[in-house]
């Protein structure tokens, strides 16, 4: 009887310890979500997304970009496509942007009238400039180009969306090398089912490589970021969904000059937001 009683006491201790461990993990998980904090929310008419560099942020709409000072939110410059001019007559639907070495790279498509017509538009944004410099046409191949970003290893990544429930699974993430003034395709992936099921009839609208070397992506109108990684077997895998991000889908951009890991986004035609996303 004494042995049974001793065994019972140990079992109860192990059971209670297990319960406490599970509770602590749940609390930690909840706390990690709560810690995401919106630190900036400014009114905007932008309906597509936002790009950001050291001193400025860029509100992106279909054929218009507005450049603002990050500290004062003062409007610095605007650019709008004059579609009556030959050089800009193709402009219809800009999507996302990323700033690399003083150049703003913005994805553009003619969805839905011509879903496979895609260009990358480039601006000189050094100092207070916002000068359009170049148009790069992309092959009519994968779908509608929604976002572009450069990986720390020097490779370029783009997303080509296919719209419609049941067929948006054909949306592709494509890796490129920029060589001889053109983008050369290296590899492509389909998105994980855990992400696709959140798109509804839409697709992937935004993407940006985070400071944790993971890829943060957005759908069309969800208040979430879907975090992905390419594993050691070169497979694109779902990591987690990041909530309390301050934005609702559309194009996003990591601030690579901020002291804290800060992810920018938009609430369509309402706000540009900046949110501190703590490492999970």
N, C-alpha and C positions, 0 to 999 in steps of 0.2 A: 504493500500500500504506500509506503514511503517513497518508493521509486516512481510509482505512477504519479503521485502528487508532485514530485520534483520535475518530472517530464512535462506535466501539465503546466506548471509555472513557466518553464522555459518556452513552451509553445505559445503561451499567452504573450510573453515578452516579444517573441519573434513576430507574432501576428500584429501586435500594437506598433512595433517598430516599422513594419511594412506599411501600415496605414499612415503613419506619420510621414514616411518618405514620400508616399504617393501624394499626400496633401501638400507637402512642401514643393513638389514638382509642379502641381497645379497652380499654386500661388505664384511660383516663379514665372510660369508661363503667362499668367494673367498680368503680372507686374511688368513683364517685358513688353507687352502690348500697350499698357497704360503709359509707359515711358516715352513713346513716340509723342513729340510735342510740336504743334504748329507754332512757329516763331515769327511768321510773316504772312499777312493776308491783305492784298491790295486789290482794289477794283480793277477790272479789265474788261475789254470787249473781245479779247482773243477767244477764238472758238476751236483752235487746233492744239496749241501747246505752248511750251516755254523752253528757251535755251538760256544758258547762264555761263558767264566767265568770271574773271577776277573782280571786275568793277561794275559790270552791267548785267541786266537780264533783258531778254528779247521775247516780246509777246507776239505769237505767230497766229495769223488768221489765214484765210484761203489765199488771198493775193496781197496781203499786207503784213508788214513787220514793224513793230514799234520798239525802240531801244530806250531803256530806262537806267538811271543811276541806281545801283543796289542800295546805297546808303540813304539817299534822299527821296528816292522814287520819282525824281524829276525826269520828265520826258526829254531825251537827248536828240533823237532823230527818228524819222519815219521813212519807210519806203513802201511804195505801192506799185504794183505792176500796171503799166499802161498797155492794156491789151490791144490798143490800136497800133502799137509799134510792132514791127516784124519780130524783134528780139524777144518780146514778151507776150505775143499773141497766144502762145500755148498755155499760159498760166490759168489754172482753174482751182487746184486743190492742194495747197501746201499742207504738210503734216507736222513733222517734228524737226528739231534742229540740234546740232551740237557745235560747240566752238572749240577749234583746235588751232593753236598757234596763230591767233589773230584772224582766223577765217571762220565764218559761220557757214556750216554745211546744212542745207535744208532739203528734205525729201519732198517731192512733188509728184502727183499723179493726176490723170484725167478721169479718175473714177467718178461716176459710173458710166459716162458716155464712151470711154475707151479705157477699160480697166488695166490693160497692159502697156499703156503709154506712161513711161516713168522718166523723170529726170532728177538729177541732184543739182541744186542751185547753190552757188557759192558767193558770199559777200566778204569784202574786206571790212573788218570791224575794229581795226586797230585804233586806239584812242577813241574819239567820238565819231569815227566814220561808220557809215552803213551804206557801202557802195557795192552794188551788184557787179561781179567780175566775170562770172562764167556759168555756162550751162553744160552739164555732162549728161548725155542721153544714155539710158540703160537698156539692155536687151529686152525685147518683148517676149518674156519667158515665163516668169513665175507667178505674176499677179500684180496687185497694186502696191507700190512702194510706200510704206508708212513711216519707217524710222531708220536712222543711221547713227552709229556711234563707233568710236575708235577704242579698241582694247589697249591696255597698257603694253602689250607685246608688239604693238604696231599694226596688227591686223584690223580690218574694217568689217563691221557687222551691219547687216540690213535685214529688214523684215518685209516680205511680200505677202500681203493679205489676200485671202480669198473669202468672199462674203456669202453668207447663207447657211442656215443650220443644216448640218449633214455634209456640206461641202467645205465649210471653213476649216475642217481638219487638214485640208491641203495647203493651208498657210505655211510658209517656209521661212526659217531663219537661215541666212546665207552669210558665209564668211568669205572675205575678199582680201586680196593683196592689191595695193595701189601701186601700179608700175607703168612707167612710160605714159603718164597722164591719163590712165584709164584703170578701171576696177576689174581685176581678173578673179573670177570665181574659183575658190579653193574647195569648198565643201558646203553642203546644206543639210538641214535637219527639219523634221516635222516637230510640232510642239507636243509636249506630254498631254495625255488625256485629262489629267487633273486640271490643266489650264484651259483646254479647249471647251470643256463642259461649262465653264463660266462665261463664255463669249456669247451665248445665245445665238442670234442671227448674225452677229458681228464678228470681229476678229481682233488681232493684236494691234493696238494703236500706238503704243509707246514702248521704248526700251532704252536702258542706260546701264553701263557697267558700274557697279558699286565699288566702294573702297575695300569691301571684303572679297573682291574679285568674283562676285556673283552677278548674274544678269537680272536686273529688275525690269519687269514688263507690266504693261497695263492692257486692259480690255478697252471697250468703248466708253462705258459709263459706270464702272464699279468703283467703289471707294476702297480699293485694294491694289496692292502691287503683288504680282506673282513672281516669286524669286526662283531662278533657275541656275543650274550649273552644268558644265560639261565635265563628266567624270573621267576617271583614268582610262575607261574603255571608249572614250570619245562619244559617249551617249549623252543626249540632252535630257537632264532629269529635273523634276519638280522638287524644290526644297521646302518651301512654305508659302503661305499667303500672308502678306504684311498688311495689317489693318491699321486704322487710326492714322491715315497718311495725309489727310487734309484735302485731297483732290478726288476727282471722279473720272477715272479713265483718261483718255487722250494722251498727248505726248508729255514725257517727263524728262528731267535732266538732273544728274548728280552735280552738286557744286564741288568742284575739285580744288577749290581754294578756301573753303570754309574750315574753321577750327574743329567743328563737330561735323559728323556725317550728315549732310543736309540734302534732302531730295526735294526738288521743285516740281510743281505740277499746276494744273488749273482746274477750277470749277467753271465749266464752259460758259462764256459771256458774263461771268460774275466776278471771279477772283483768280489771281495768281497767288499760289501758296508756297511756302518753304517750310519743311518739316524735318526736325531732327529725328533720325532713325538710329536708335542705339543698336549695337551689335548683339545678335541673339546667340 
